[in-house]
Amino acid sequence: MFKSMVPVTQQAHGKKLIKTIENFEFAKNVNMASVMVHEFSRAASIYPIVFIEDKTKDQFKPVVLLGLEEGENLFVQGDTWQASYIPAIIRRYPFALAKTDEEGRFTVCIDEQSDLVNEKDGNPLFNEAGEPSELMDRVKRYLAELQQMDAFTEEFCSYIAAKNMFTPLNMKVRIGNEMRNITGAYILNEERFNSMSDEKFLEMREKKYIPVIYSHLSSLSQIERLLNFKDKNLTKATELGDQFNEVPAGE
């Protein structure tokens, strides 16, 4: 999605304008998007939330699955996003934060190759006096808030990894007449979570991790939504011969 991220400067971008997102062409080939734990409660009812390992940083990070194959976003149909909640990383495009050489400081970056960046139409990054515009002030505040959420997300992932609660996601799904393996991602091991001591549970509750975990686990059922998007035949009614094979929990 991001092609050429560079720091925003008055010298380089003094005349640049940013168009409002009117379509999601820029995200049509994105099959997963990073999310923060603060997004889990809303995202869980739409997307499967899994974790991927960043081996360069030796850490895990959460993402939502937008497609079942590389380069596939099943939620982008034409100009629209087919869901009520759009991940923050998509909504903040073409902006992002990047760390500077100075400890604890970040700089606002922009994707120079984005179609939203131009010199003809949109809102300016800088005013006529060469100072940051109202748009830039809003972007800085928004990205700063996201950065705080991202820090909490990193703490959560580090904690879960340290407790050895991540397990590889190995799932076979049927797409049409073909069986596919979904691999390369991780989920929280529900059995290990349920068997942990009361002391550890209380510790996680105090850290506000419990709702995050439940949201993640409940989101995994949304893989079926992706299958339905992928293969419309899967939305057909279950044959009566299979209708009563499974009794829902609690009945």
Secondary structure, 3 states (H helix, E strand, C coil): CCCCEEECCHHHHCCCEECCCCCCHHHCCCCEEECCHHHHHHHCCCCCEEEEEECCCCEEEEEEECCCCCCCCCCEECCEECCCCCCHHHHCCCEEEEECCCCCCEEEEEECCCCCEECCCCEECECCCCCECHHHHHHHHHHHHHHHHHHHHHHHHHHHHHCCCEEECCEEEEECCEEEEECCCEEECHHHHHCCCHHHHHHHHHCCCHHHHHHHHHHHHHHHHHHHHHCHHHHCCCCHHHHCCCCCCCC
